[in-house]
Amino acid sequence: MSDFLIQEKPFGHSTQTVVKDADGHPLYTLLGNWGSKGDSLILYHMNGRVAASVKQVSFPFVRRFEIYEAGEKVGTMQRFLNWPSDFYYVQQLHWTVYGNIQQHQYKIHHFNKEIMTMDKTLLHHGMYYLLQVHDDADAPKCICIASVLDYWLYNRERTPLPYYKEVLTFN
């Protein structure tokens, strides 16, 4: 199992996010942006090689994100439920993602096998997201999924409360 640290900020929005190991050494850089159909984030190894990427493929009613590794599509992530906790499914990988996205606490499972957990932790440099990935080969995909969850946290669809101009009259 390996630990990955990402400084707490909306890392799905920023232009550059560095992913570090438990000792603080940089391992990956996440570049790109979200906002409209076709936008993507690319996860690079520190030597400049592409590790994985995630691309937004539908907008605005049903948001789906395709995850790529080595140039091949490995999964499509979609939200299914968000009450009482958030639940997502990654097709092709058969991974379920669930937890409390408001607290950045969630897990990824493949049937009964745990793939990753994520939680917040306080270090001397500030608050960080701690990703604990059981298999290092899954780390790039897990980081991409975490960026999508971060995007959904800060871009939840908020339906405005209805406003009625009519005044009720009693006869």
N, C-alpha and C positions, 0 to 999 in steps of 0.2 A: 504494500500500500504506500502511495506517495501523497504528500501534501503539497498543495499549490495555493499561493497567496495572491490575492488581488485587492488593491487598496479600495476601500469603500467609496464609491461614487457611482453615478449612473454609467457603468462602464460600457453599456451598449450604445451610449450616445457620443462619448468622447472620441476625438480623432485618433488618440493613441492610448492604449492601456498596456502596461507591462505586467506579465504574469511571472511570479517568482517561486522558487522552491522554499522549503521550510527554513533554509539558512539565509534567505534574502538574495540569492543569486538569480538574476533574470534568466528565464527559460524561453519565453514567448513574448511577442508583441502582437496586439490585436488592433488592427487598423480598419477604418471604414466608417459608415454612418447608417442610420435607420431613418425612416420617415415615409418613404413611398415605395410602391411596388418596384422590385428590381434592385433595391438597395441591398448592400451586403457588407459583412464583416469578414476580414481575412486574418487568420491566425498564422503568424510567421514564427519559425524558429529564429533564434538570435543570429544565425548565420545567413538569414535572408530567404531560406527555403520555405515554401508554403507547407504548413502542417495540416490545415483544414480551413473550411470557410462555411458560412451560413448566409443564405440568400432569402429575402422576403419575396414570396411568390404570389400572394393574394392580398387584397386590401379593398375595402375597409371592413366588410362584414365578417368574413371568415378569414382569419389570418393564418397563413401557413408559412413555414420556414423550411427550406431544403438545406440539408447538411451534406457537405462534400468533404471527401478525404482522398488525397492523391488524384484529384481531378474527377473522381467518380462520385455520383450521388449515393450516399449510404443511408439516408433517412429523410423523412418528412415529418416535421413536428407540428402538432395542432392541439389547441386547448379543447377539452371536453367539458369539464365541470369547474366551477369556481365557488362552490358552496358545499359543505362548510369549510372545505379546504380545496386548494387548487389541484387539478388533475390534468395531466397532459399525456399524450401518447406519441411515440416516435415510430412511425411505420417503417418497415424494412428491418429495423434493428429490434423491434418488439420490446422496446423499453417503455416503462411507465415512469412518469415523473410526477411526484406529488409532494405536498407539504404546505407550509405557511409562507407564501411568497412575500407577504408584508414584512416578515421578520428575516427574510433570506435564509430560511431553514427548510430544506427539502432533500429528497432522496431520489435516486434513479435506481430502478430495479429491472432486471430481465427475469421475468417470472419470480422465483423466490430468491434469486441471487442478487445481492446488492452490488451495484456498479459504482455509485458515488454518493457521498453526503456533502452537504454544504451548510455552513453556519457562519456566524460572525465571531470574530475574535479580536481582542484588544492587544495590540503590540505597542512598543514604545514609540513608534512612528505614527500611531493612530489606529483607527478601526480598519479591519481587513475582512474579506470573505475568505474562509478556509474551505477549500475543496479537498476532500479526501477521496482519492480515486484508487480503487482496488487493483486495477491493471493499467500500467503506464501506457499501453497501446490505446486505451480508451480516453486518455487525458485530452487530446485535441477536440474530440467530439463533445466531451463533457464541458469543456470551457466554452465551446460554441453554444451549447444548450443553456449554460448559465447566462450567457450574454442575451439570449432570447428571453429568458425569464426576467432578467433585469429590465429589458425593454418593456415587457408586459407590465411590470410593476409600475413603471413611470408613465405608461401610456394606456392605462385602463380606460375603457370606454365609459364615460360618465354620462348618463342620461340626465338631462336637466329636469328639474321638477316642473310639473305642468303649471302653467300660469293662466288663470282664467280671468278674462276681462269683464265677463258678465257678472253682474251682482245679483245675488238671489233676492227675490222680492217675495214677501208673504202677503197674501190677500186676507 
